[in-house]
Amino acid sequence: MDSLLDLLQKDARLTTRQIAERLGQSEAEVEEMLAVLKDKGAILGYHAVVDPERAGQRHVSALIEVKLTPERDGGFDKLAQRIARFDQVTSCYLMSGGYDLAVLVEGEDLREVARFVSEKLSTLDGVISTATHFQLKVYKQSGFIAGETHAEERLAVTP
């Protein structure tokens, strides 16, 4: 099933026939594996990886470092799940290191993201502090290089 997931992560537009050919299995076997993966929640969805600059998208993206107070019977899970449900949140990760959650958000402009942080995120019980980092440019996203395509350049090797 790992090789099936690898194929889908590289190109979710592959047909079951194409997947079956690459895996050396029948279409029925691939459809059954896909059904099992969806039923157990291993496949959460499918999406296109978009270069926002070329697509003319003008929204603002930010990564917010969030420090939390863990809850007695739930640790970080309950609060993290509550944060993840906000419409502005596109991804939410429990992290090791200097902060507890990495929260990726999108908004129409800087003010919308700032309002989300000040009015919704910071006011939650258990949120100790936040640090917001605005995305300036995308170079690589979900394994895909963004921007203009240039001939492959080799990096200089220095002693």
Secondary structure, DSSP 8 states (H G I E B T S, - for coil): -HHHHHHHHH-TT--HHHHHHHHT--HHHHHHHHHHHHHTTS---------TTTTT---EEEEEEEEE--BTTTBTHHHHHHHHTSTTEEEEEE-SSS-SEEEEEEESSHHHHHHIIIIIITTSTTEEEEEEEE----SEETTEE-S------------
